Amino acid sequence: MQALQFSATGSLDSLQLRELPTPEPAADEVLVEVRATGINPSDIKNLLGLFPYTSTPRIPGRDFAGVVISGPPELKGKAVWGGTGKGFGFYHDGCHAQYVVVPANAVALLPESLSFAQAATCGVPFITAWDALERSQVQAGTRFLIIGGGAVAQAAHALAKARGAEVVLAARRAEAVQELQAQGISAFQLTEEARLPEQALEHFQQQAPEVIFDTTGFWLAAAINSLDTFGRVAIIAAPKDGLISLSPLDLYRRGGSIIGVNSLLYSLEDCAQILTQIGAAFDAGLPAPSEFIELPLSEAVAAYHQVSKGGSEKMVLIP
């Protein structure tokens, strides 16, 4: 089979498209013919050596959608999606290949409302967003502020709206805010940390947000100062040195909580269960992803380099 593989970390230079043996599934596993697989920022960071547990040689890739070729009779021939879980693409081979082997209970049936390519864009951002919403208790009527405008932020917005939450997005770039507003999304431009509490009040009818999801890693202190009593802040990122200055006094006086969200803590089996719930949300009317670029696997190395330079559009590889 054709597969991406890297032999060392530290740069993208070791990533190559290679001919490798098709993996053989064990009795409790499935062999999936990959029809689409997304490139995530964490795939780039993986090659750059930013995850200490990555081993080589390794096939990268965290999210896939495809068809079960071999496995239990009840799954054989079924369209499925999966990925994102602990070690997948890091110390177990991932899915940027024509075929992938995973445990049989690590795939979820593909929702009827999604194509293979649409499904391949969802894993990391939607599982991360779902986890943030679940653990910060976002539900109908929750005043929910999302900081950032990337894939995870937009997934969190869609999922929170489906739950009936009152959702507002805040982003640094004026162009990003304009794009969000053009989509009918309530959004405002972040200016300085000291102004965030005031801006949040303006957009929630003079009430403080009950939950703030900082997807950027830079607004934690300001988010704490913007919270309602017993509010929750969910975070998925931090500055490169891991350090940020904040006042515990501001947190405990509000009775606030900080929730760290990391999809790598969940197994492939856990993620399949989450994808089943996300799939039900799509089949119930959650808007399907539409902003992505499909590329053949033969252009995958160039696609990695393009993603590493930044950009808002998702890349999906079609083996």
C-alpha positions as CSV (number, residue, x, y, z in Angstrom):
1,M,0.0,0.0,0.0
2,Q,1.0,3.6,-0.4
3,A,1.5,5.4,2.9
4,L,3.2,8.5,4.3
5,Q,6.0,7.7,6.7
6,F,8.7,9.7,8.6
7,S,11.9,8.2,9.9
8,A,12.9,11.0,12.2
9,T,11.4,14.0,14.0
10,G,12.6,17.6,14.0
11,S,11.5,18.8,10.6
12,L,9.2,17.8,7.7
13,D,12.1,16.7,5.6
14,S,11.9,13.0,6.6
15,L,8.3,12.7,5.5
16,Q,8.0,10.5,2.4
17,L,5.3,8.7,0.4
18,R,6.4,5.1,0.5
19,E,5.2,1.6,-0.6
20,L,4.7,-0.4,2.6
21,P,3.1,-3.8,3.3
22,T,-0.7,-3.7,3.9
23,P,-1.2,-4.3,7.7
24,E,-2.7,-7.6,8.8
25,P,-5.6,-7.2,11.3
26,A,-5.7,-9.5,14.4
27,A,-8.8,-11.3,15.5
28,D,-10.2,-8.3,17.4
29,E,-9.2,-5.7,14.8
30,V,-10.5,-4.3,11.5
31,L,-8.7,-3.5,8.3
32,V,-10.2,-0.2,6.9
33,E,-9.7,1.0,3.4
34,V,-9.1,4.7,3.9
35,R,-11.3,6.8,1.6
36,A,-10.4,10.2,3.2
37,T,-8.1,11.3,6.0
38,G,-7.6,14.8,7.4
39,I,-4.3,16.7,8.1
40,N,-4.4,18.3,11.6
41,P,-1.9,20.9,13.1
42,S,-0.9,18.2,15.5
43,D,0.3,16.1,12.6
44,I,2.8,18.9,11.8
45,K,3.8,19.2,15.4
46,N,4.3,15.5,15.5
47,L,6.9,15.6,12.7
48,L,8.6,18.6,14.3
49,G,9.3,16.6,17.5
50,L,6.9,18.4,19.8
51,F,5.5,15.2,21.3
52,P,8.1,13.4,23.4
53,Y,6.5,10.0,23.1
54,T,6.5,9.8,19.2
55,S,8.5,6.8,17.9
56,T,9.9,6.2,14.4
57,P,9.5,5.0,11.8
58,R,5.9,6.1,11.9
59,I,2.9,6.6,9.6
60,P,1.2,9.8,10.8
61,G,-2.5,10.8,10.7
62,R,-5.1,10.9,13.3
63,D,-8.5,11.0,11.5
64,F,-10.0,8.8,8.8
65,A,-13.2,7.7,7.1
66,G,-13.4,4.5,5.0
67,V,-14.8,1.1,4.5
68,V,-14.1,-2.0,6.6
69,I,-12.5,-4.6,4.3
70,S,-11.7,-7.3,7.0
71,G,-13.1,-7.8,10.4
72,P,-16.3,-8.9,12.3
73,P,-19.1,-9.8,9.9
74,E,-21.3,-7.1,11.3
75,L,-18.8,-4.5,10.3
76,K,-17.4,-5.9,7.0
77,G,-18.4,-3.6,4.1
78,K,-19.6,-0.8,6.4
79,A,-18.7,2.8,6.0
80,V,-17.0,4.0,9.2
81,W,-14.9,6.8,10.7
82,G,-12.5,6.9,13.6
83,G,-9.1,8.0,14.9
84,T,-7.8,10.8,17.2
85,G,-7.1,8.5,20.1
86,K,-4.1,8.1,22.4
87,G,-0.8,7.2,20.5
88,F,-2.5,6.9,17.1
89,G,0.0,8.4,14.6
90,F,2.5,8.9,17.4
91,Y,3.6,5.5,18.7
92,H,1.1,3.4,16.7
93,D,0.8,3.8,13.0
94,G,-1.8,6.3,11.9
95,C,-4.1,6.7,8.9
96,H,-2.3,8.7,6.2
97,A,-2.2,5.6,4.1
98,Q,-4.4,3.5,1.8
99,Y,-5.2,1.1,4.7
100,V,-5.2,1.3,8.5
101,V,-5.7,-1.4,11.2
102,V,-7.5,-0.4,14.5
103,P,-9.4,-2.3,17.1
104,A,-12.9,-3.4,16.0
105,N,-14.6,-1.3,18.7
106,A,-12.5,1.8,17.7
107,V,-14.6,2.7,14.6
108,A,-18.1,4.2,14.5
109,L,-20.6,3.9,11.7
110,L,-20.4,6.8,9.4
111,P,-23.4,9.2,9.7
112,E,-25.6,9.2,6.6
113,S,-25.4,13.0,6.4
114,L,-21.6,13.0,5.9
115,S,-19.4,12.1,3.0
116,F,-16.1,10.4,3.6
117,A,-14.2,13.7,3.0
118,Q,-16.5,15.7,5.3
119,A,-16.1,13.0,8.1
120,A,-12.3,13.1,7.7
121,T,-12.3,16.8,8.7
122,C,-14.1,16.2,12.0
123,G,-12.2,14.0,14.3
124,V,-9.7,16.1,16.2
125,P,-11.6,19.4,16.2
126,F,-15.0,18.0,17.0
127,I,-13.8,15.4,19.6
128,T,-11.8,18.2,21.3
129,A,-14.8,20.6,21.2
130,W,-17.2,17.8,22.4
131,D,-14.9,17.1,25.3
132,A,-14.7,20.7,26.2
133,L,-18.5,21.2,26.1
134,E,-19.1,18.0,28.1
135,R,-16.7,18.7,30.9
136,S,-17.5,22.4,31.2
137,Q,-21.2,21.5,31.3
138,V,-22.4,23.5,28.3
139,Q,-26.1,23.0,27.8
140,A,-29.3,24.8,26.7
141,G,-29.2,28.4,27.9
142,T,-25.5,28.4,28.9
143,R,-23.8,31.7,28.2
144,F,-20.8,30.4,26.3
145,L,-17.8,32.5,25.0
146,I,-15.3,30.9,22.6
147,I,-12.0,32.6,22.1
148,G,-10.4,31.9,18.7
149,G,-11.8,31.3,15.3
150,G,-10.0,28.1,14.2
151,A,-11.4,24.6,13.5
152,V,-11.9,23.7,17.2
153,A,-13.6,27.0,17.9
154,Q,-16.0,26.6,15.0
155,A,-16.7,23.0,15.9
156,A,-17.5,24.1,19.5
157,H,-19.8,26.8,18.2
158,A,-21.7,24.4,16.0
159,L,-22.1,21.8,18.8
160,A,-23.0,24.4,21.5
161,K,-25.7,25.9,19.2
162,A,-27.1,22.5,18.7
163,R,-27.4,22.1,22.4
164,G,-29.2,25.4,22.7
165,A,-26.5,27.4,24.3
166,E,-26.1,31.2,23.9
167,V,-22.8,31.3,22.0
168,V,-20.5,34.2,21.1
169,L,-17.0,34.0,19.4
170,A,-14.1,36.4,19.9
171,A,-11.1,36.5,17.7
172,R,-8.0,38.8,17.3
173,R,-8.1,39.4,13.5
174,A,-10.7,41.7,12.2
175,E,-11.0,39.7,9.0
176,A,-11.7,36.5,11.0
177,V,-14.5,38.3,12.9
178,Q,-16.0,39.6,9.6
179,E,-16.0,36.1,8.1
180,L,-17.7,34.8,11.2
181,Q,-20.3,37.5,11.2
182,A,-20.9,37.0,7.5
183,Q,-21.9,33.4,8.4
184,G,-24.5,34.8,10.9
185,I,-22.3,34.0,13.9
186,S,-22.3,36.4,16.8
187,A,-18.6,37.5,17.1
188,F,-16.5,40.4,18.3
189,Q,-12.8,41.4,17.9
190,L,-10.5,41.0,20.8
191,T,-8.4,44.1,21.5
192,E,-6.7,43.9,24.9
193,E,-6.9,41.7,27.9
194,A,-8.3,44.4,30.2
195,R,-11.3,45.0,27.9
196,L,-12.4,41.4,27.7
197,P,-14.7,41.4,30.7
198,E,-16.4,44.6,29.4
199,Q,-16.7,43.1,25.8
200,A,-18.2,39.9,27.2
201,L,-20.8,41.7,29.1
202,E,-21.8,43.7,26.1
203,H,-22.4,40.6,24.1
204,F,-24.4,38.7,26.8
205,Q,-26.8,41.4,27.7
206,Q,-24.8,42.6,30.7
207,Q,-24.4,39.1,32.1
208,A,-21.0,37.4,32.4
209,P,-20.4,34.2,30.5
210,E,-20.8,31.0,32.5
211,V,-18.3,29.1,30.3
212,I,-15.3,30.4,28.4
213,F,-13.4,28.2,26.0
214,D,-9.9,29.6,25.2
215,T,-8.7,27.8,22.1
216,T,-5.6,30.0,21.7
217,G,-3.7,29.6,24.9
218,F,-3.1,33.3,25.5
219,W,-6.3,34.6,27.2
220,L,-6.6,32.5,30.3
221,A,-6.0,35.4,32.8
222,A,-8.5,37.6,31.0
223,A,-11.0,34.8,30.7
224,I,-10.9,34.2,34.5
225,N,-11.6,37.9,35.0
226,S,-14.6,37.7,32.6
227,L,-16.3,34.7,34.3
228,D,-19.6,34.6,36.1
229,T,-19.8,33.1,39.6
230,F,-18.9,29.4,39.6
231,G,-17.9,29.8,35.9
232,R,-15.6,27.4,34.0
233,V,-12.7,28.0,31.6
234,A,-11.7,25.3,29.2
235,I,-8.3,25.4,27.6
236,I,-6.6,23.4,24.9
237,A,-3.4,25.3,24.3
238,A,-0.6,27.3,26.1
239,P,2.4,29.5,25.1
240,K,5.4,27.6,23.9
241,D,7.1,27.8,27.3
242,G,3.9,26.6,29.0
243,L,3.9,29.6,31.3
244,I,1.2,32.2,31.8
245,S,0.7,34.8,34.6
246,L,-2.7,34.7,36.4
247,S,-4.1,35.5,39.8
248,P,-5.5,32.6,41.8
249,L,-7.3,35.2,43.8
250,D,-9.4,36.1,40.8
251,L,-10.2,32.5,40.3
252,Y,-11.2,31.4,43.8
253,R,-13.2,34.6,44.5
254,R,-15.5,33.6,41.7
255,G,-15.5,29.9,42.6
256,G,-14.2,29.3,39.1
257,S,-12.7,26.2,37.6
258,I,-10.0,25.6,34.9
259,I,-10.5,22.5,32.7
260,G,-7.6,21.2,30.6
261,V,-8.8,19.5,27.4
262,N,-6.6,17.0,25.6
263,S,-8.0,14.5,23.0
264,L,-4.7,12.5,23.3
265,L,-5.8,11.3,26.7
266,Y,-8.6,9.2,25.2
267,S,-8.3,5.8,23.6
268,L,-9.4,5.1,20.0
269,E,-12.3,3.2,21.6
270,D,-13.3,6.2,23.7
271,C,-13.1,8.4,20.6
272,A,-15.3,6.0,18.6
273,Q,-18.0,6.4,21.3
274,I,-17.7,10.2,21.1
275,L,-17.9,10.1,17.3
276,T,-21.1,8.1,17.5
277,Q,-22.7,10.9,19.5
278,I,-21.3,13.5,17.2
279,G,-22.6,11.5,14.2
280,A,-26.1,11.5,15.7
281,A,-25.8,15.3,16.0
282,F,-25.0,15.6,12.3
283,D,-27.9,13.3,11.3
284,A,-30.1,15.5,13.5
285,G,-29.2,18.6,11.5
286,L,-25.8,19.8,12.6
287,P,-24.4,21.6,9.5
288,A,-21.9,19.4,7.6
289,P,-18.3,20.7,7.2
290,S,-17.9,22.5,3.8
291,E,-14.6,24.5,4.0
292,F,-11.9,22.0,3.0
293,I,-9.6,21.1,0.2
294,E,-9.3,17.5,-1.2
295,L,-5.9,16.3,-2.4
296,P,-4.7,13.0,-3.7
297,L,-2.3,11.1,-1.4
298,S,0.4,11.7,-4.0
299,E,0.4,15.4,-3.0
300,A,0.5,14.7,0.7
301,V,4.1,15.8,1.4
302,A,3.4,19.2,-0.3
303,A,0.1,19.4,1.6
304,Y,2.0,19.0,4.9
305,H,4.4,21.8,4.0
306,Q,1.4,24.0,3.1
307,V,-0.4,23.3,6.4
308,S,2.8,24.1,8.3
309,K,2.8,27.6,6.9
310,G,-0.6,28.3,8.3
311,G,-4.0,28.8,6.7
312,S,-7.6,28.3,7.7
313,E,-8.7,25.7,5.2
314,K,-8.6,22.1,6.1
315,M,-6.6,19.6,4.0
316,V,-8.1,16.2,3.3
317,L,-6.1,13.5,1.6
318,I,-7.9,11.0,-0.7
319,P,-5.8,7.8,-1.0
